[in-house]
């Protein structure tokens, strides 16, 4: 059943915001806006590259930002230093409005190091906490593997998976904090509760489509082909 109160938008970096930023165009990050149409409250998922532009989109929709959700600490998602570049993100958004950045506790030190944010800027979560945005419940699912505190968001049969799971493939595990065994567990155990008819919304547009059902993803994505942890590690272990 469709909840008419749910406000949900998928924005693509370099197209919908940060249009003049070549790095944003190259990285093809998705940013998500999730909120309650009746209370006009919303949160921003992964506010990188152009916080002012993202806020302007919310404001044009007559929505008010009450928080940020970070899928993981990488600068192309929450801002900070990356590949010799400085990416605008959560810290710059906090220069506009005072709202918390919701992250998993296991990600805190990484986020603080990359973004320069302090403890007072962060709202820490463990496991599968939930937050309320008006009457909309967002489940924060701890899905480590790409990073120690990677998290995915389940709201109204939509899964915003960050870099944990793409329509084709999954996040790398060879960067600091990556763990292929943890990622296998996240994909096959933690996300197993997400039904096949739920829609997957990834952290990047690495495939022609921008979303797909979890059923189609499980059937077609090669990361679900191995039947055991040993098989998975032989294919995707570092």
Secondary structure, DSSP 8 states (H G I E B T S, - for coil): ---TTEEEEEEEBTTTB-TT-HHHHHHTBEEEEEEETTTTEEEEES--S-HHHHHHHHHHTT-EEEEEE-S-S-HHHH-EEETTEEE--HHHHHTT----EEEEGGGHHHHHHHH---GGGEEEE-SSEEEEETTEEEEEEE--SSSTT-EEEEETTEEEEETSB-SSSB--SSSTT--HHHHHHHHHTGGGGS-TTSEEEESB--SSSS-EEHHHHHHH-GGGT-SSHHHHHHHH--
